[in-house]
């Protein structure tokens, strides 16, 4: 007994029609007679044929695929983003595929890989690669605060949704200053979002008379980078009583540095992150952080993309979500000298 899956050719032979006519039936065309439609549907039922959704979509000139370009698989903020995207796109029959821009460091070209997928739409969750913005024929939505211009590609010329990073960083500064911290460190990073947060945090803290020492690191905002930067910062400036990190991953690295240096958190050192990732919310870590609603950013990005795919207005759309501070166990009043 054959276990091979029936094909569209098997359906055509059983129904006594052409493959093209079977395709018309599968697409719901009204160019098929009632008798032929009945014969094809009976053959499908008898054979247990299941059409390939990918093949059907391609025949209709679409892939029902949305490509998402990120820059760090290890950052759980992207999990929240993907959850938000999926909540809106899944019911519409779209599938998500994720490409990590960091793969370029392994001799691969993530932009070429993404373009080859022929995705119906693209979500950029990393600083905008100019070649992609110029070459992609599909609608693009930028998720998160990204570099405004990269080699002539203006991010404002694309639909975008992000949280208000400047407001979020200001909330972190107000929280630490309100706890009496006057000597504060900042763990910087190189992304557009990290730079916006750094500028706002430093300005807000210094406006109150607090002294801020920012690191000069400009690479990816990873846990390892946070550990290395925090070890250097806390060793060179032992009088620092609080640290604000570019994101939660760097803040977790700072927690590790404090442990290695024998510094008690939060009695001797307060630490604040950014993103309110699942790791920050765990009982073990309990990180004070800024909630920028990665899930909400994903949902709004998906809605913008669907509107663009439906032939929405030519005018570009930018949406900004408001952040909130989540106070947990890694911050406390500044230690007394």
N, C-alpha and C positions, 0 to 999 in steps of 0.2 A: 504494500500500500504506500503510495507516494505521500510524503509529508511536506512537499514544496508548497509554498504559499501561492495561491492563485494570482495570476496577473491580469492586467486589463485585456491582454490578448485572449486569455482563456474565457473572459466574460464575453468578448466579441464573438468568439467561435460558438459558445453556448447559445447566445442570443441570435446568431445568424446575421450579425451586422458588422459594420466596420469599427476599427478602434476609434476613429474620429467621432463616430456617432456615440460611442460609449462615453467619450470625453465630454461631449455636449450634454449628455444626461447628467453626468457627475457635476457639471457646472450649473445645472438647472436651466439650461437654455430652452427658450420657447420655440426653437427651430426644429423640434423633434416631434414626430407624430405620436399620438396616444398609444398606438399599437407597438411602435418601436420602443417607446419608453417603458411600457409594461413588460416587454420581452427582456430588456436590459435589466430592469429591477428584479425580475424573477431570476435571471442568471446570477446576479449579484447575491441574492438570497441563497440560492442553491449551492453556490460555490463558497459562500462565506468570505467573499472578497472585501478587503478593506483598502480603499484608495490611499495612496501616499499623500499626506497633507502637503509635504514639501513640493512634490511634483505638481499637485493641483495649484498651489500658490504660484509656482514658477510659470505654469501655463497661463495663469491670469496676469503675469507681469509683475509679481510681487513675491517676496520671500517670507513675509510675516515674521521677520527677524529684526530685533533691535540690538545693535552692538553698543557695548558700554566700555569705554576706555578709562581705566583707573591707573594709579601709580604705585599701589602698595597692597598686595594681597593680604599682608599680615595685619593691616589696619582694620579693626572691626567696624569702623564707621562705614565702610563700603558695604558691609553686610546689611546695615540698616537702610542704606540707600537702595540696594537691590530689592529689599523687602518692599519698600515703598513703590519702586518701579513695578514690581511684579503684581502688587495689589491692584493697580490700575490697568496694566497691560495684559495680564493673564486672561481676564474675562473677555478681552477683545481678540483673543487668539494669537497674541504675539509671544514669541519666545525670546529670551535674553541670552546673549553670548558675551562673555567678558574677556577683554584683552588687557594685559598688564603692560603699561608703557615701559616698565623696568626691564622687560625682556630684551630691549635694545642693547643692554649691557652684556648680553650673552650672544651677540652677533646676529640677533633677529631684528626685523623691522616691524614693530607693532602697527605702524600706520599702513604699511603695505598689506599686512595681514588683515587688518580691519577693512580696508577698501575692497579686498578680494572677496569678502563675504557677501557683497551685494545687499547689505542690510537695507531695509526700508527706512530706517532712521538710526541716528547716532546720538548717544549721550556721552558728553565729554566730562569726566569727573577727574580731570587733571589739568594742569596748565595747557593752554591750547597749542597743539602742534600746527604750525602755520601750513605745512603741506596738506594736512587733513582738511583744514578749513577751506583751503583753496581748491582741493581736488574732489572732495566728496560731493556727489550729486544728490545725496539724500539729505533730508532736513536734519539739522544739528541743534541740540539743546545743551547748554553748558550747565552743569550741576555743581554748585559751590562757588566760592569766590576764587577767581582765577586771574592770572596776569592779564592786564587789559590789552596789551599789544605784544605779539610775538612775531618778529620779522615781518611786520606789515599786516598781520592778520588781526583785525580789530574785533575783540570779543563782544563789543557792544553791537556788532552787526549780526549777532546771532541771538536766538531766544535764550534766556538764562533764568535760573532760579538759585538763590543762595540765602543763607541766613545773614543777618547784619553782624558781620565779624567785629566791626568797630564798636558797636554797642556792647557785644558780648565781652570783649576785652575790657571795656570800661567797667562793666559790672564786676569783673574779677578784681580790677584795681580798687574799686570802691570797697569791696569786701575785705581785702587785705589791709587797706589803710584804716578801715573802720575797726579792725581788730588791733590797731596800734602798731602795725609794721611800718617801719620807716627806712629800713635797709633791705631792699627787695631785689632778687635776681630774676632774670627772664631768660628762658631757654628758647633761642630763636631757631628758625628753619628757613628754607629757601622758597617755599611755594607762595603763590599769590595770597592765599588765605593767611598763611603764617606771617607774611610781611604786614598785611593789614592789621592783624591782631597785635603785632609788636608795636607798630606806630601808635595805635590807639592806647594800648596799655601804658607805654612809657609816658605818653603825653598826659594821660589822666592821673597817673601816680605822681609824676613830678609837679603837676599843677597844685598838689596839696603840700608840697615841700618834701615828699619822700624821695629818697635816693634810689635810682634803679640802675643796676648793672646788667646789661644785656650781652649775651655771648655773641661771637661773630660767626658762628656756624651758619652755613647757607645751603646745606644739603637736605636730603629727605628727612621728614619728621618721624624717625623710628625710635623704638625703645633703646636700641644700642646707642643711637646718637644722643638720646636724653641721658643715658647713664654716663657716657664719656663727658658730655658738656657739664653735667651737674657735678661730677667728681672734680673737674678742673675749677669750676666756679666756686664750689664750697671749700675747696682746699686753699684757693688763693684769697677768698673773702669769707673767713670764718664768722664774721659778724653779721652775715646775712641771716635774716630770721624767716624769710618767706621766698617761695619760688613760684612763678607763673610760667607754665610750659606752653609751647605752641599747640600741642594737642595732648590727648590722654596718653598716647604711647610714649611720648617724651616724659610726661609726668610720672608714668610707671617706672621709666628708667631713672628718674630723680629719686623715687622711693628706694630703688635698689642702691643708688649711690649713698643715700642717707644711712641705710642699713650698714653698708660697707664701712662708712666712716664713723659708725657708732653714734649717729645723731638721731635723737628721738623725734618721731613725727606723731602728733603735732606739737608736743610740749616744747621742743627746741626749734622746730622748723615746720612751717605750714607750706603745703603744696597744693596748687590749683592746676587742673588740666583744662582741656577744651574738647568737646564733642559729646560728652555723656554717653560713651560707648558701653556695650554690655559688660566689658571688663571693669569699667569704672563703677558700674552699678552692683558688682558682686559684693557680698557681705565681707569677704576676705580683704578686699582692697578699699572699698568705701571711699572713693576719691571725690573730693569737692571739685566740681567742674562746671563748665558752661554747656547747657543743653542747646545744641544748634539744630535739633530735629532732623537728623539724617534721613529718617523715615519720611518726614514731611517733605523734605527736599526731593526725595525720590518720587513721591506721589505727584508733586507739582510739575516736576520735569516730565513725567509720563503724560500728564494732561496737556502740557504745552506741545509735546511731540504729537499726540493724537490730533490736536487741533490743526497742527501744521500738515499732517498727513491727510487730513480731511479737506485740505485746500483753504485753510484759514487766512486771515488778513495778512497782507504782505508786510505790514508794519511790525517791527520786531518788538517782542514782549520781554520785560524783565520783572520778575517777582522777588520780593525780599521778605523772608520770614524773620520774626522777632525771636531772639534767644532769651534764655532765662538762666539764672544762677541756681545750681543745685548744691546745697551745703551738706557735706557729709563729715566723715571723721578725720580728714587730713588737714584741717585748718583749725586754729585756736588763737586766742590772744597772744600777742608777741611776748616773748620771754623778757624778763627784766634784766638789765645789765648788771 
